[in-house]
């Protein structure tokens, strides 16, 4: 999950989900699952379903690559 600009909150969580099988969860399903274990403010406000996550050399998720992906895709969608 990364933080993305949000007009209401200043910044909100955005999740990248790699589905297990053919069906990807909806934002509502993901939020419900997260809030079973954590407070509601920890749940993401938006979700992108991806085929896989980028990793850096030591095996951690490459958040810079996720940020670049989000920043590249979302403005293109907003212009539609």
N, C-alpha and C positions, 0 to 999 in steps of 0.2 A: 504494500500500500504506500502511496505517496500523498503528499499534501498538494492540493491544487487551489488556485484562487477561487473564492466564493463571495458573491456580492453581499450575502446575508451574514456570513460568519467570518469573513476575511480569508479563511483557509478551511478547506474540508478534505476529508479522506477520500481517495480514489483508489479502488482496488483493481488489480489485474488478476483475473481468474483463469486458470488452466483447467478446463473441465475434465472430469473423470468419466470417460465414456462419451456418448453422443449428445447428452443433454447438458446445457449450461444452466446454472441457477439464475433466477431473476434477481434484481436488486433487492426486492422485498424478501425473497427466500434467504439471500445472503445476510441481510440485516437481521432477520429473525434468528438465524443460526448463531451469528456473532453475539446477539443480545442474550442468548441462553447462558453465556459464560461471562460476558462483560457488560458494563453499563451502555445504554443506547447511544451516548455521545461518541463511543468508540467505533460504532458501525460506519462503514463507508456510505457516502451519499451518492456515489456513482461507481459504475463497474464497466470494465472492458474485458471481453472474453478473448483470450489469446491462445495461440497454439503452444507456446512455451515462453519461459522467462529467460532474459539474458543474464549471464553470470560473469563476474570478474574472475581473474586467475586463481584467487584463493577460495572460490566456491560460494561467495556471497552473491545475492541478487544485485545486479547493476542498476541502481536507482537512477543514475544519470541517464542511462539508456531509456528507462521507462519514462522519465520526465521528457526527454526529447521526443519519444513516440507520442506522448500525450500532447505536447505543445505543437507537434506537426499535424496530428490528426484532428484535434478539436477545432482549430480555426478554420480548417477546410470544411468541416461539417457545419459550422456556424454560418458560412457564406451561402449555403443552399437555400 
